[in-house]
Amino acid sequence: MVKLECNVDSCIYNQKERCAKGAISVQGREATTMCDTCCGSYEKKTGDAATDSYLSGCGCTEPKSNIQVGCEAAHCMYNDNMKCGAEKIGISGYGACDCEETECSTFRTR
Protein backbone atom coordinates (compact mmCIF):
# COMPACT_ATOMS: atom_id res chain seq x y z
CA MET A 1 0.00 0.00 0.00
CA VAL A 2 1.17 3.48 -0.93
CA LYS A 3 0.51 6.82 0.75
CA LEU A 4 -1.04 8.99 -1.94
CA GLU A 5 -1.44 12.75 -2.02
CA CYS A 6 -3.61 14.14 -4.80
CA ASN A 7 -4.18 17.77 -5.78
CA VAL A 8 -6.57 16.94 -8.62
CA ASP A 9 -9.47 18.83 -7.08
CA SER A 10 -11.73 18.19 -10.09
CA CYS A 11 -11.68 14.39 -9.56
CA ILE A 12 -14.75 12.73 -8.10
CA TYR A 13 -12.57 10.64 -5.75
CA ASN A 14 -10.54 13.54 -4.30
CA GLN A 15 -11.46 14.05 -0.66
CA LYS A 16 -9.22 16.51 1.20
CA GLU A 17 -6.22 15.78 -1.10
CA ARG A 18 -6.58 12.03 -0.49
CA CYS A 19 -8.14 9.44 -2.76
CA ALA A 20 -11.40 7.84 -1.65
CA LYS A 21 -11.30 5.19 -4.40
CA GLY A 22 -9.03 2.74 -2.56
CA ALA A 23 -7.01 1.77 -5.64
CA ILE A 24 -5.85 3.71 -8.69
CA SER A 25 -4.02 3.02 -11.92
CA VAL A 26 -1.16 5.13 -13.26
CA GLN A 27 -1.04 4.97 -17.05
CA GLY A 28 1.77 5.74 -19.46
CA ARG A 29 3.36 2.46 -20.51
CA GLU A 30 6.15 4.14 -22.52
CA ALA A 31 6.49 7.22 -20.26
CA THR A 32 9.97 8.69 -19.91
CA THR A 33 8.89 11.78 -17.95
CA MET A 34 6.14 12.47 -15.42
CA CYS A 35 4.28 14.45 -18.10
CA ASP A 36 3.84 11.20 -20.04
CA THR A 37 1.90 9.59 -17.18
CA CYS A 38 -1.67 10.09 -16.01
CA CYS A 39 -4.11 8.83 -13.41
CA GLY A 40 -6.23 6.35 -15.32
CA SER A 41 -8.71 6.31 -12.44
CA TYR A 42 -9.58 10.02 -12.80
CA GLU A 43 -13.27 10.82 -13.14
CA LYS A 44 -14.50 14.38 -13.45
CA LYS A 45 -16.52 15.65 -10.50
CA THR A 46 -19.99 16.90 -11.43
CA GLY A 47 -21.42 17.73 -8.01
CA ASP A 48 -24.87 16.38 -8.75
CA ALA A 49 -27.05 13.91 -6.85
CA ALA A 50 -26.10 11.04 -9.20
CA THR A 51 -22.45 11.58 -8.28
CA ASP A 52 -23.23 11.46 -4.55
CA SER A 53 -25.23 8.28 -5.06
CA TYR A 54 -22.41 6.69 -7.10
CA LEU A 55 -19.80 7.50 -4.43
CA SER A 56 -21.98 6.06 -1.68
CA GLY A 57 -22.64 2.91 -3.71
CA CYS A 58 -18.95 2.17 -4.31
CA GLY A 59 -17.89 3.01 -0.74
CA CYS A 60 -15.83 5.95 -1.99
CA THR A 61 -16.96 8.61 0.46
CA GLU A 62 -14.01 8.57 2.87
CA PRO A 63 -10.41 9.36 1.92
CA LYS A 64 -7.92 6.53 2.34
CA SER A 65 -4.46 7.21 3.76
CA ASN A 66 -2.89 4.25 1.93
CA ILE A 67 -4.11 2.72 -1.31
CA GLN A 68 -3.14 0.20 -3.97
CA VAL A 69 -1.47 1.80 -6.99
CA GLY A 70 -1.24 -0.17 -10.20
CA CYS A 71 1.41 1.22 -12.53
CA GLU A 72 1.85 0.76 -16.28
CA ALA A 73 4.90 3.07 -16.47
CA ALA A 74 7.51 0.44 -17.35
CA HIS A 75 10.38 2.93 -17.27
CA CYS A 76 9.65 4.25 -13.75
CA MET A 77 12.13 3.24 -11.06
CA TYR A 78 9.24 2.58 -8.64
CA ASN A 79 7.41 0.15 -10.94
CA ASP A 80 7.62 -3.26 -9.29
CA ASN A 81 5.85 -5.82 -11.44
CA MET A 82 3.09 -3.35 -12.46
CA LYS A 83 2.59 -2.04 -8.90
CA CYS A 84 3.98 1.16 -7.43
CA GLY A 85 6.78 0.43 -4.98
CA ALA A 86 7.21 4.00 -3.71
CA GLU A 87 6.30 4.70 -0.08
CA LYS A 88 4.49 7.89 -1.06
CA ILE A 89 3.35 9.29 -4.41
CA GLY A 90 1.70 12.42 -5.66
CA ILE A 91 -0.88 12.81 -8.37
CA SER A 92 -0.93 16.31 -9.87
CA GLY A 93 -3.37 18.09 -12.12
CA TYR A 94 -5.04 21.01 -10.40
CA GLY A 95 -8.13 21.94 -12.43
CA ALA A 96 -7.87 18.91 -14.74
CA CYS A 97 -10.79 18.21 -17.07
CA ASP A 98 -9.73 14.69 -18.09
CA CYS A 99 -7.15 12.08 -17.11
CA GLU A 100 -4.60 13.31 -19.68
CA GLU A 101 -4.33 16.53 -17.64
CA THR A 102 -3.15 14.59 -14.58
CA GLU A 103 0.28 13.07 -13.89
CA CYS A 104 2.22 11.02 -11.39
CA SER A 105 4.57 13.61 -9.93
CA THR A 106 6.65 10.86 -8.29
CA PHE A 107 7.65 9.27 -11.62
CA ARG A 108 11.43 8.85 -11.97
CA THR A 109 13.09 7.24 -14.98
CA ARG A 110 15.10 4.07 -14.31
C-alpha positions in Angstrom: 0.0 0.0 0.0 1.2 3.5 -0.9 0.5 6.8 0.7 -1.0 9.0 -1.9 -1.4 12.7 -2.0 -3.6 14.1 -4.8 -4.2 17.8 -5.8 -6.6 16.9 -8.6 -9.5 18.8 -7.1 -11.7 18.2 -10.1 -11.7 14.4 -9.6 -14.8 12.7 -8.1 -12.6 10.6 -5.8 -10.5 13.5 -4.3 -11.5 14.1 -0.7 -9.2 16.5 1.2 -6.2 15.8 -1.1 -6.6 12.0 -0.5 -8.1 9.4 -2.8 -11.4 7.8 -1.7 -11.3 5.2 -4.4 -9.0 2.7 -2.6 -7.0 1.8 -5.6 -5.8 3.7 -8.7 -4.0 3.0 -11.9 -1.2 5.1 -13.3 -1.0 5.0 -17.0 1.8 5.7 -19.5 3.4 2.5 -20.5 6.1 4.1 -22.5 6.5 7.2 -20.3 10.0 8.7 -19.9 8.9 11.8 -17.9 6.1 12.5 -15.4 4.3 14.5 -18.1 3.8 11.2 -20.0 1.9 9.6 -17.2 -1.7 10.1 -16.0 -4.1 8.8 -13.4 -6.2 6.3 -15.3 -8.7 6.3 -12.4 -9.6 10.0 -12.8 -13.3 10.8 -13.1 -14.5 14.4 -13.4 -16.5 15.6 -10.5 -20.0 16.9 -11.4 -21.4 17.7 -8.0 -24.9 16.4 -8.7 -27.1 13.9 -6.8 -26.1 11.0 -9.2 -22.4 11.6 -8.3 -23.2 11.5 -4.6 -25.2 8.3 -5.1 -22.4 6.7 -7.1 -19.8 7.5 -4.4 -22.0 6.1 -1.7 -22.6 2.9 -3.7 -19.0 2.2 -4.3 -17.9 3.0 -0.7 -15.8 6.0 -2.0 -17.0 8.6 0.5 -14.0 8.6 2.9 -10.4 9.4 1.9 -7.9 6.5 2.3 -4.5 7.2 3.8 -2.9 4.3 1.9 -4.1 2.7 -1.3 -3.1 0.2 -4.0 -1.5 1.8 -7.0 -1.2 -0.2 -10.2 1.4 1.2 -12.5 1.8 0.8 -16.3 4.9 3.1 -16.5 7.5 0.4 -17.4 10.4 2.9 -17.3 9.6 4.2 -13.7 12.1 3.2 -11.1 9.2 2.6 -8.6 7.4 0.1 -10.9 7.6 -3.3 -9.3 5.9 -5.8 -11.4 3.1 -3.4 -12.5 2.6 -2.0 -8.9 4.0 1.2 -7.4 6.8 0.4 -5.0 7.2 4.0 -3.7 6.3 4.7 -0.1 4.5 7.9 -1.1 3.3 9.3 -4.4 1.7 12.4 -5.7 -0.9 12.8 -8.4 -0.9 16.3 -9.9 -3.4 18.1 -12.1 -5.0 21.0 -10.4 -8.1 21.9 -12.4 -7.9 18.9 -14.7 -10.8 18.2 -17.1 -9.7 14.7 -18.1 -7.2 12.1 -17.1 -4.6 13.3 -19.7 -4.3 16.5 -17.6 -3.1 14.6 -14.6 0.3 13.1 -13.9 2.2 11.0 -11.4 4.6 13.6 -9.9 6.6 10.9 -8.3 7.7 9.3 -11.6 11.4 8.8 -12.0 13.1 7.2 -15.0 15.1 4.1 -14.3 
